[in-house]
């Protein structure tokens, strides 16, 4: 092809006026929580500012199954998996974890260089997975343009465990050194995820308590035949125990009602899921099951109540859809879900099925499901500002961009 005939990038188009650019880092070595949180934030920011665009860097193996809002895109980082002994390995590539981490670090930095963000929002890990974010943080800090934000969920872990983890990862030093602001996606009156950390007064002054991240109720499809109880283990990777408990309850009590709609999640698969499918079939419609449901909002909207694990995003969905819920929190490898569920129960937002107090038995689950019909909705105990997180974040983005413009003009 003659050179003159080759397609020219943007040859016939006029330059697009640059709007604000927000880069999200979501390491996602396991589960869906970090990606879903970043996706919700990116959608709210771009909806509030029609000129803004967002890019999400994620290691989630199921990122491609999600629809992303207008002007929000994502880039998949090479995946990693966590072994039973706590070590990590490359998910699919024939590379060592060190080689994989180095590749991820290079991709993160090159994306940041080319995307040239005005704001970087880092989810949970101040230095990224195995420190992979540090080269990018150094580069952006040296450039001096981007505002750097660390976003923390409402609960991280027990204070003593968290302190040891952050010391090991040099996370406290990174939080102090790099970040202009620290956002906590919750309320301080409910729980302070940084308790136990020796944050300086300066770092504490940069903290903002946003409230929880409301799920966009938007337009939802027609729900399944009602009434039903929604059973969701979130991503499902650690949800086999809860699913087994629910199925055992319906097997033990033939009169248990209403029926259940079970969403396995993308990480509950293989022989475990096949065994569950056989049990579901034997229940002859009293429990129906689907795989990964990226638009689970429809099922939440139509449910009489919810039985779920205690992850952050599922908790936000329970509050947003104002559904009576029973939370069955995991307690390993960290107590995050138990802390969140126990505090929420204290406030009257949900009930918890605690292994020690209530017992994880079919009989206990039967009682919990039956009680959902008369359990008050979270709105009866909700606090002012509890679900204002997305609005608060969009305001902080506007403030950071305005501050950036003032500095550029000086």
N, C-alpha and C positions, 0 to 999 in steps of 0.2 A: 504494500500500500504506500503510495507517495506520501511523504511527510506532511504535505499540505492538506492531504485528505484525512489524516488521522484526527479522531475526535479530540477536541480541546476542552479541558475541564473548565466549566463556567464561562466558556467563550461567548455565549449568547445571553448570559444572564448578568444582571446588574449586581454589584456587591450587596450582600445582606448586612444590614446594620447590626452590629454586635449588641446582643443583650447580655444580661448577667449569666454567668456560667457556674453551675454548682456541681462539684464532683463529690460523689459518695464512695467511701471505701467500706466494703462489707465482706469480711474474710470468709464466712460461711464454710467452715470445715465440716459442719454437721447441722442438719435440720434446716428450717426455713425462716427462723426468726429474724436474723439480721437482714436478709434480703427483703422480706415483707415490710420491715420497719423502714428501710431505706426507700423502698418503692412508695410507701404511703407519704413519706416526707417529700420526696421528689415531686409527686403528683400535686401535693398541696402548694408547694412553692411555685411550680410552673402555672398552676391554675390562678394563683394570686397575681402573678406577673406574666402577662402574655408574651413578653419579650425574652423571658428567661428560658434556659435549657439546662438539662441535667444529664449526667452520665453516672451510672452505677457500676463500680468494679466489684465483681462478686465471684466467689468460688463455688457457688451453689450449682450442683449438677442438674437441677431442674429449672434453672432460670428461664430457659427457653419455653417452658410451658405456660409462663405468665404473659398476659397482655400488659403492656406498659403504656402509661398515659402519653398524650401528645407532648412532643418535645422532651421526652425522657427515653433514653436508650441505655443499654447495658453492655458490658464486655465481660465475657466469662474468662476467669483466670484458671489455669490448670488445677484440677481438683486434688484434694488430699483426703485421706481417711484416718480416723483415729482407731488404733488397735485396742484390744482388750486391756493390754498392759499400760495404756496411756501414751504410747509412742505414736508417731505419725508416719504414713507412707504415701507415696504418690498413688492417686486413685486408679489411673489407667495407663500412665506412661511408664516405660521401662527406665525410670530414672530414680536415683536416690532422693530422699527427702531434701537433702541439702541442694542438689541440682534443681529440684522442682521449686524450692523456695527462692533460689537465685533467679530462676526464670520469671517467677511471679513478680519478684522485686523489680526486675528490669522492665516488665510490661507495665507495672504500676507507674514507674517513673516516666517512661516514654509517653504514656497516655497523659500524665499530668503536664508534661512539657508541651505536648501538642494541643491538648484541650485548653490549657492555660486558664485554670479556674479562678474565679473571683473568691469563691469560698470552697474549702474542703471540709466535708463532714465525715468524721471517722467514727464507726460504730464499735463501741465497747473496748477495743484493744488499742491502747495509746501508741504502741509500737508496731501494731499489725501482727499477723501470724509469724512467729519466730523472728520478729524484728524486721520483716520484709518492707515495712513502711518507712523505716528510718531514712534511707537515701532520698525518698520523695519529700519527707518533712524537711530535711536539710536543704534540698534544692529550693523548695517553695519559701522557706524562711530566708534564704539568701537572696532570692528575687525580691522579697519584701512586698509583693502585691497581694497574694491570697490571704484571706482571713481563715485561720485554722480553728476548727471546732471539734471537740471530743463529745460525742453523744453517749450517754449511759442509760441503760434501762433502770427501772425503779429499784430492782434488787440485783446484786451481783453474786454475793455469797456471804457466808458467815464472816464477820469482821476479821477474825484471826486468820482464817484460811485465805481471805482476799489479800490481807497484808503480806503474807508469805508469797503469794502468787505474784503480786505487783513488785515485790522486792526482787524476785527471781527474774522477772522480765524487764527490769529497769523501767517499769511503767510509770512509777511515781515521778521519776526524774523527767520522763518525756512529757507527762501532763503539766509539769511546772515549766518546762523549757519551751515547748512549742506552741501550746494552744492559747489562743486569744480568749476563747470562751469554753466553758464546760456546761453542756446541757444535760439535765436529768429528766427523763421522760416519765415523770411522776410528780408526787407532792411530798414535800419534806415532812408534812404532818402525818403522812402515812408511813414512810420509811426513808431513811437516808442511806443510800448504797455506799457512801464513802466513809461511813463511820468505821473507825479502826485504821484509816489511812492518815498519815501525818502530812496532810495538805497544808501548805503555808497559808497565812492570812491573805496574801495576794491571790493565790489560786482560789481560795474560798470566795473571794470577792468577785471572781470571774464566773462563778456558778449561777446558773439560771434553772429554776424549777418550772418546767413547762406545763405540767399536767400530763395525763395519759393521752395517747394518740387515738382520737376518735376514728372509727372506721366509717368510710363513706357509705351511707345507706343507699343512696342513689336509686336507680331503677333496678329492681330485683325481679327475677323471673317467677313463674308460677311454681309454688312449692309442691312437694309430693302430697299425697292424700293425708289429710290431718284428722285427728291429732297424732303427733309423734314426738319422741324425745330424740334430740340429736346427740350422737356419740362421736366425739372427735378427739383423737390423740395427737392433734397437730400434725407435724411432719410424719409421725408414726414410728420413727426409728427406735424409740424407747417406750412405745405404747402398747406392747404385746400384753403386759400384765393387766392393764386397764381393760383392754378389749376382752381378754379372757374372763375377767371378773364380770363384765356386763353380760356376756354370753352365758356364763354360768348362772347368773341371776335369772335370766329368761328360761333357761333349761330347768332350774330348780323349781320355779313357780309358774305353772301353766296359766295362771290367772293374771300375771303381771301385765299391766297396761299403763300408758298406751304403748303402741309398738315403737320400735327403735329404728332410726336410720343411722347407719354406721358409715363413717368416712375413714377409710384405712390410713390415708396419707401416703405420699410417694415412697417413703422409706420402710414401710411395713410390707414386706414382700417375701417371695420364696416359699419354702416349706411351711413357714409359720402362717403366712396368709392362706396358703392352700388348705391347711388344717382348719382355719377359721371359716373358710368358704363352705367346707363340708358341714360344719356345725350350723352355720347360718341357713343352709338349705334344709336341714332337718327341722328348723324352727318354723318352716312353712309360712313365711310372710310376717311372722311376729317381729322379726328383725330382717331388714333389708340392708344391703351393703353396696357401696361404690368405692372406686379407687381414689385417686387424687382428684380433688375438686378445687380448681383454681378460683372458681367463683362460689365459694362456700357461703357467701352472703345470703343467697337465696334460701339455703337450708336453715341458716340461723334465723332469718326473718319469719319463717313459717313454723318454727319449733315451739312446742309448749314449754320446754325446758332443755337444759344442756347438761351432759355429763362429759367432763373433759379433764385433761391434765392442766397443770398450772403455769404454762408458758406465758410470756408477756403478751404476745399477739393474740392468743386465744382469750386471755383475760380482757384485753381491750375490746374484743368482739363481743364478749358477754356483756360488758358495760354498755357498749354502743347500741346493741340490739335490745338491751334492757331485758335479758332473759334470766329467770331463776336458774341457778347453776349449782351443780355438785362438782367440786374440784378434787381430783385424785392426784395429789402431787408426788412426783418422784422425789427421792431423798438422796440419790446417788447419781452422778459423781459429786454433785454439789447440792446444797440445801436451798438454793434459790427459789424453787417452786413452792416448797413447804413454807418458807418465810412469807412469800407473797400471799399464799392461800390462807395461812393462819391469821395474818394481819387483816386480810379482806373479810374473813369470817368475824373477827372481833368487831369490825365496823358494820356488820350486817349486810354486806354486799353479796356474799355467797355463803354456801355451806361447804365444809371440807370433809372428805372421808379419810380420816387419819389412820394409818396402819396401826399405831400403838394404841390410840384412844378408842377407835371404833372397830378395828379389825378389817382386814381386806378379805371378807368372806362373801359368798353369794347372798347370804341372809342380810348382811349389812348393805349390800348394793340394792337388794330388793326394797328395803326400807327407804333408802335414799331416793330411788326413782319414784316410788309411790308418794313421797313427801313433796316432790317438785310441784305437783299440781296446786298445792296450797302455800308454797314458799313465796314470800314477797319478792317482787322484782328489785333489782339493784337501785332503781330510781327512788325507792322509799327511803334509802339511806345515803343517797349520793350527796357529795359535798360540792360547794361552789368551786368552779375551776378544775374539777376532777378530770374532765374530758376536753380541756381547752388546749391540748398540746400542739395540734397542727396550727391553730390560729396564733399561738404564742411563737412558734418557730418561724412562721412567715413574717411576723413583726420583727423578730431578731435578725432575719436575713436582710430585711429592708434597712435596719439600723446599721448592720455591718457594711452593707454596700454604700450607704450614705457616708459612713466614717471613712471608708476606702476612698470615696470621691473627694472628700475634704483633704485627706492626706496628699492625694495626687495633685490637688490644686495649690498646695502650699509650696 
